[in-house]
Each structure stands twice: as C-alpha cells, then as structure tokens.
Amino acid sequence: MAHNNPKYIKNKSNPDDRLKFYSDLCYELKGSKSTFSDQLQVKNELMNLAEKDKRRKIKDIFQENLEYEDLFRKLCPLLNDEQLLEFNYMRKLTDRINKHNFSLYGLLDDNNNRKHWKEIPKLEDLFFHLSLA
C-alpha cells in the first residue's frame, strides 16, 4: 500500500505541521487586522479631539500638513489629559500590531514553512512587505 511506503511518507508534508502553520498564520493575520481597525478608530477619535482644540499652537500644527508620525510627535507634548489617554492607547495598539506582524514574519521566514508559499503565492508578497518594516 502506498501509505506504508517510507518514500511516499517522506515526500508528503506532515498534515499536522501544515494545519499548525495555517492556524498560526490565521490567528496572527486576524489579530493584526482587528488591532489595526481598532487603532484607526482611536486615531480618528484623537484627531477629532485635537481638531476641536481651540489652542492656537494646536491649530498651527494642523496647518503644517505634516505626515502622520511627525504630526503626533509635535502634538504629543501639547495634548490634554483626554487626548493623551487616546494617544497612549493608540501607541499600545501599535505595539500589538508590531507583535502580530513580527510573529507573521517569523512564521513566513521559517524555512520549514516556505513550502506553503506554493499553495498561496501571496504569502511571498506578505513576507516581502513585512521584511520592509
């Protein structure tokens, strides 16, 4: 019987390894996506709070058309308590996204898992994207 042939078994990937890889991949992708969605909502709330702020310094910073990171770097020292709470929560969400993405990168970087890239070619694109971060 073919399933008892050691050569046949050697060439087949272990279904348990495959299932674990895809389960871990799915968990990290879902975690990254949901945390990113949460972060976007918090960022929008923070932006609304900051834009409603009547202080001239805050208004001037918004007039500079800064990139996202530069904007918050300049705003952070000027934030009030409510704004600072939102900002700190957003930073925690960023850390969670980074942890999920680092785990994803580790899964994809593992040479034992690269065989799965043939099944889903977009995994190579994901790996490349994560390697840029």
C-alpha positions as CSV (number, residue, x, y, z in Angstrom):
1,M,0.0,0.0,0.0
2,A,1.3,3.5,-0.9
3,H,0.8,5.0,2.6
4,N,3.2,2.4,4.1
5,N,5.9,3.2,1.7
6,P,8.6,5.3,3.5
7,K,9.5,7.2,0.3
8,Y,5.9,8.2,-0.1
9,I,5.6,9.4,3.5
10,K,8.9,11.3,3.3
11,N,7.8,13.4,0.3
12,K,4.4,14.3,1.8
13,S,4.3,17.2,4.2
14,N,3.0,16.5,7.7
15,P,-0.7,17.5,7.8
16,D,-0.3,18.5,11.5
17,D,2.5,20.9,10.6
18,R,0.5,22.3,7.7
19,L,-2.6,22.8,9.9
20,K,-0.5,24.4,12.7
21,F,1.1,26.8,10.2
22,Y,-2.2,27.9,8.7
23,S,-3.8,28.1,12.1
24,D,-1.0,30.3,13.5
25,L,-1.0,32.4,10.3
26,C,-4.7,32.9,10.5
27,Y,-4.5,33.9,14.2
28,E,-1.8,36.5,13.6
29,L,-3.5,37.9,10.5
30,K,-6.8,38.3,12.3
31,G,-5.1,39.8,15.3
32,S,-3.1,42.3,13.2
33,K,-6.2,43.3,11.2
34,S,-8.6,43.7,14.1
35,T,-5.9,45.7,16.1
36,F,-5.3,47.9,13.0
37,S,-9.0,48.6,12.7
38,D,-9.2,49.5,16.4
39,Q,-6.2,51.7,16.0
40,L,-7.7,53.5,13.1
41,Q,-10.9,54.2,15.1
42,V,-8.8,55.5,18.0
43,K,-6.7,57.7,15.7
44,N,-9.8,59.2,14.2
45,E,-11.2,59.9,17.7
46,L,-7.9,61.5,18.7
47,M,-7.8,63.6,15.5
48,N,-11.3,64.8,16.2
49,L,-10.3,65.8,19.8
50,A,-7.2,67.6,18.6
51,E,-9.0,69.4,15.7
52,K,-11.7,70.6,18.1
53,D,-9.0,72.0,20.4
54,K,-9.1,75.8,20.4
55,R,-5.4,76.4,21.3
56,R,-3.5,78.3,18.6
57,K,-0.4,76.0,18.8
58,I,-2.6,73.0,18.0
59,K,-4.2,74.8,15.1
60,D,-0.8,75.9,13.8
61,I,0.5,72.3,13.8
62,F,-2.5,71.1,11.8
63,Q,-1.9,73.8,9.2
64,E,1.6,72.4,8.6
65,N,0.2,69.4,6.7
66,L,2.7,67.0,8.4
67,E,3.0,63.3,7.9
68,Y,1.1,61.2,10.5
69,E,4.2,60.4,12.6
70,D,5.5,64.0,12.6
71,L,2.1,65.4,13.4
72,F,1.8,63.3,16.6
73,R,5.4,63.9,17.5
74,K,4.7,67.6,17.6
75,L,1.2,67.3,19.1
76,C,2.1,64.9,22.0
77,P,3.7,67.5,24.3
78,L,0.6,69.7,23.9
79,L,-2.1,67.2,24.4
80,N,-4.6,67.5,27.3
81,D,-5.4,64.5,29.6
82,E,-8.2,63.1,27.5
83,Q,-6.2,63.4,24.3
84,L,-3.1,61.9,26.0
85,L,-5.1,58.9,27.1
86,E,-6.3,58.3,23.5
87,F,-2.7,58.7,22.2
88,N,-1.3,56.3,24.7
89,Y,-3.9,53.7,23.9
90,M,-3.1,54.1,20.2
91,R,0.6,53.5,21.0
92,K,-0.4,50.3,22.8
93,L,-2.4,49.2,19.8
94,T,0.7,49.9,17.6
95,D,2.8,47.7,19.8
96,R,0.2,44.9,19.4
97,I,0.2,45.2,15.7
98,N,4.0,45.1,15.7
99,K,3.9,41.9,17.8
100,H,1.4,40.2,15.4
101,N,3.5,41.3,12.4
102,F,6.7,40.1,13.9
103,S,5.1,36.7,14.6
104,L,3.8,36.6,11.0
105,Y,7.3,37.4,9.7
106,G,8.7,34.6,11.9
107,L,6.2,32.1,10.6
108,L,7.0,33.0,7.0
109,D,10.7,33.3,7.5
110,D,10.9,29.7,8.8
111,N,12.4,27.5,6.1
112,N,10.1,24.6,7.1
113,N,7.1,26.8,6.2
114,R,8.2,28.1,2.9
115,K,6.8,25.1,1.1
116,H,3.4,26.5,1.9
117,W,4.2,29.6,-0.2
118,K,3.4,27.5,-3.3
119,E,-0.1,26.9,-2.1
120,I,-0.8,30.7,-1.6
121,P,1.6,32.8,-3.7
122,K,0.5,36.0,-1.9
123,L,2.5,34.7,1.2
124,E,5.7,35.7,-0.6
125,D,4.3,39.2,-1.1
126,L,3.3,39.3,2.6
127,F,6.8,38.2,3.6
128,F,8.3,40.9,1.5
129,H,6.0,43.6,2.9
130,L,6.8,42.5,6.5
131,S,10.5,42.5,5.8
132,L,10.4,46.2,4.9
133,A,9.0,47.2,8.3
